[in-house]
Structures are given as structure tokens and as C-alpha cells.
Amino acid sequence: MSDPTDLNDLKRRMDGAINAYIGDITSLRTGRASANILDPVQVDAYGSKVPLNQVANITVPEARMLSVNIWDKSMVNAVDRAIRESHLGLNPIMDGQTLRIPLPELNEERRRSLVKVAHEYAEKARVAIRHVRRDGMDGLKKAEKDGDISQDDSRSLSDDVQKLTDESISRIDDLLADKEKEIMQV
């Protein structure tokens, strides 16, 4: 971090964590099939983890069905395994190089498990925001120790960093509450 007093950089990084969280919860389905459901799925491909959309084409042929057309025949089993292990509760049906994924009806148990996944995503985002805060605070302490900023400035900026952190975590909590309400709605 070049300038420990750059609150705009910290805000940008915290907003990045919030945007990543929004992307994660968007993929949690609430009824209809959407190709975004599979966005968080990472596939072991060619020695590294890659997003599913980099090894396959995802389409929605019906309201309650997804179709994953895998480009490389050798990747079919890896994609199947990645989808099954993704905590999304999906069970693909192999059909050559295509996986058909029927979306189960959302019963009470399934809704509760989706809420748990949303909570996991929220905690991951909160941790990312806290890491940004820690980086900012460490930078301020170093700048104060080096004599680049005064102790009063350091305290004032520390308060600003904490305020920014609290606002970002509050936004995550609000998004989580909205998503939880949406998932549990019958």
C-alpha cells in the first residue's frame, strides 16, 4: 500500500469485497434456473482451479433445468465432481459431454441450507473487509512510527478507517438480511 492515509483506496478495496459478495449471493437461486447459479463453482482443470464458465457453456433450456456443455471430453468427470461438491445441492446427470442439472423444488430444508450458504458468503466478505482494515491500520502505525504522520492524525485516520469498516460490514449485513428474506419467502 503506497499511502496509508489513502482512505479512497481502502474504500475501493472494501467495495470490491461487497461486490464479490453480491456476485456470490446472486448465484443463490430462489426459484428459477439461472446460469449464475454455477458462478461460484471452481473446476480442477489442467493443474489449477478455474471457473466453470471457462471450461463449459452453461445454458437454461427449461425453467427448472440447467445444461452444461463441456468443451473438453476429458473434463466431464472433473466438472461433475465440482458441481456435486459445490454445496449448491445439485446432482448433474451425465449425457456424453453435456451435464443436465435438474433443479430440485425448494422445500423448507433446502431453503434453510441456502440461507446457511448465504451466511458463509457473508462471513467470507466480512473477513475480507477486516483484512483491508488491518492493512490500513498497519500502514497508519508504520507511518506514525516513521514520523510521516502525527499521532493525532493517526488516531483521526484510524477512526475514519474503523467507520469505513463498520459501514461496509453493515452493508453486508443488510444484503444478507434481504437475501435471507427472499430465500425463505414461499
Disulfide bonds with the S-S distance in Angstrom:
none
